[in-house]
Amino acid sequence: MAKLSVNICGIEFRNPVMPAAGPPVRNGAMAKAAAAGGAGGIVTKTVSVVPADVPRPCMAEVKGGFLNAELWSELPKEQWLEHEYQEAQETGLPLIIGIGYTADQIKEMSRLVKPFADALELSTHYVGNDISPITGAVKAAKDGADVPVFVKLSPHNNIQEIALAVEESGADGLVMINSFGPCLGIDIETGRLYMGSKDGYGWLSGSAIRPLALRCVFDAARAVKIPIFGVGGISSGRDAAEMLMAGASAVQICTSAIIKGPGVYGKIAAQLNDFLDSHGYDAVDDIKGLAVKKFAEHEFRTSPKVPVVDEELCRLCSICETSCPYQAISRTNVLKIDEKECFGCGLCVSRCPQRALTISV
Ligand SMILES: Cc1cc2nc3c(=O)[nH]c(=O)nc-3n(C[C@H](O)[C@H](O)[C@H](O)COP(=O)(O)O)c2cc1C
């Protein structure tokens, strides 16, 4: 059994898998369900000074992902302060309290939630190229509550620049990424848009954004020293391992918990443990940032390398042959790759369910 616990900014989490702000932590009862479902910590839905007027409908599953038009919590802060946070605290797990949005609102909220919070998570919808509002928000949170302050970022091209600026502003950690958008979904049976928001737009989450989240975490991890919570499309222990290898210290999950229920946290933590055990790793920290370290050996090349077939593993299933864009793969009683035709694109390696194909580097 690998060591799953992680310590982030002095906070001990029993495992690195926890909810992301959203419906699966929309109140204290759901926080308790997340704890019972095996979460390593609790992150609560973003709360602001006034309840959100959430458009309906505000959620839809789409192919490969999920659209939402939710805002922050529709519950008034008084309800959170009088009831929900206390219930969330009863889980006994570290409690990261999500608050938003402007510096003034964060100043007010951070003082109010201080008695319950092990850490704060600031949601930022306004990180354009001007990151100055975040600097003010971090300072306001620090003034209001003497706990670690984590800043949640949306995906951006210049994420390194933003992450660095957030670190310099005094943030203790990053949470990335929020859902991506705006996006659109249409119910083709009716021609109507799925989302009831004013413009009909929604924000994409789930598997579709995992490569985007990984890139953001990977980029930020190479720019900052503060810890990162990786969020976006995680639905299995292998996904979590990938995010940790990109440089995250822990992971958060929203869409998968909506779709599959609060048991996902424990399931993913158990799968992560199996992955670590089966690959000879003793602890979560052993894989943290592995891809960042290995990137030092990364080779940029334009000449092809032909995949090597492990005949013992190959089941001749034809998946690689069917999808080879260069028709370089054929089967008789063994798999053959035509070295002249092979472009070295690597697709077959990624598609082989047996992991029978490798490209040597
Ligand atoms: C329905 C819904 C509501 C969300 N509400 C919040 C929120 O209140 N605050 C926040 O920072 N992020 C919110 N998010 C974003 C998630 O926390 C998360 O960053 C994003 O969905 C990517 O993770 P996932 O692919 O695991 O869902 C919400 C996402 C969804 C799908």
Ligand as a Chemical Component Dictionary entry (heavy atoms), coordinates in Angstrom:
data_LIG
# 
_chem_comp.id                   LIG 
_chem_comp.type                 NON-POLYMER 
_chem_comp.pdbx_formal_charge   0 
_chem_comp.three_letter_code    LIG 
# 
loop_
_chem_comp_atom.comp_id 
_chem_comp_atom.atom_id 
_chem_comp_atom.alt_atom_id 
_chem_comp_atom.type_symbol 
_chem_comp_atom.charge 
_chem_comp_atom.model_Cartn_x 
_chem_comp_atom.model_Cartn_y 
_chem_comp_atom.model_Cartn_z 
_chem_comp_atom.pdbx_ordinal 
LIG C1  C1  C 0 -21.950 22.554 -12.593 1  
LIG C2  C2  C 0 -20.599 23.139 -12.229 2  
LIG C3  C3  C 0 -20.505 24.129 -11.263 3  
LIG C4  C4  C 0 -19.272 24.688 -10.930 4  
LIG N1  N1  N 0 -19.196 25.654 -9.957  5  
LIG C5  C5  C 0 -17.983 26.182 -9.625  6  
LIG C6  C6  C 0 -17.878 27.142 -8.587  7  
LIG O1  O1  O 0 -18.833 27.494 -7.898  8  
LIG N2  N2  N 0 -16.654 27.671 -8.350  9  
LIG C7  C7  C 0 -15.533 27.298 -9.056  10 
LIG O2  O2  O 0 -14.452 27.815 -8.795  11 
LIG N3  N3  N 0 -15.628 26.364 -10.024 12 
LIG C8  C8  C 0 -16.796 25.796 -10.314 13 
LIG N4  N4  N 0 -16.877 24.825 -11.281 14 
LIG C9  C9  C 0 -15.652 24.372 -11.970 15 
LIG C10 C10 C 0 -15.115 23.063 -11.339 16 
LIG O3  O3  O 0 -14.769 23.253 -9.987  17 
LIG C11 C11 C 0 -13.874 22.555 -12.097 18 
LIG O4  O4  O 0 -12.863 23.516 -12.026 19 
LIG C12 C12 C 0 -14.156 22.255 -13.563 20 
LIG O5  O5  O 0 -15.448 21.733 -13.730 21 
LIG C13 C13 C 0 -13.141 21.262 -14.139 22 
LIG O6  O6  O 0 -13.114 20.064 -13.404 23 
LIG P1  P1  P 0 -13.944 18.740 -13.838 24 
LIG O7  O7  O 0 -13.609 18.445 -15.246 25 
LIG O8  O8  O 0 -13.518 17.681 -12.864 26 
LIG O9  O9  O 0 -15.378 19.094 -13.682 27 
LIG C14 C14 C 0 -18.106 24.247 -11.600 28 
LIG C15 C15 C 0 -18.204 23.232 -12.569 29 
LIG C16 C16 C 0 -19.433 22.672 -12.889 30 
LIG C17 C17 C 0 -19.479 21.574 -13.915 31 
# 
loop_
_chem_comp_bond.comp_id 
_chem_comp_bond.atom_id_1 
_chem_comp_bond.atom_id_2 
_chem_comp_bond.value_order 
_chem_comp_bond.pdbx_ordinal 
LIG C1  C2  SING 1  
LIG C2  C3  SING 2  
LIG C2  C16 DOUB 3  
LIG C3  C4  DOUB 4  
LIG C4  N1  SING 5  
LIG C4  C14 SING 6  
LIG N1  C5  DOUB 7  
LIG C5  C6  SING 8  
LIG C5  C8  SING 9  
LIG C6  O1  DOUB 10 
LIG C6  N2  SING 11 
LIG N2  C7  SING 12 
LIG C7  O2  DOUB 13 
LIG C7  N3  SING 14 
LIG N3  C8  DOUB 15 
LIG C8  N4  SING 16 
LIG N4  C9  SING 17 
LIG N4  C14 SING 18 
LIG C9  C10 SING 19 
LIG C10 O3  SING 20 
LIG C10 C11 SING 21 
LIG C11 O4  SING 22 
LIG C11 C12 SING 23 
LIG C12 O5  SING 24 
LIG C12 C13 SING 25 
LIG C13 O6  SING 26 
LIG O6  P1  SING 27 
LIG P1  O7  DOUB 28 
LIG P1  O8  SING 29 
LIG P1  O9  SING 30 
LIG C14 C15 DOUB 31 
LIG C15 C16 SING 32 
LIG C16 C17 SING 33 
# 
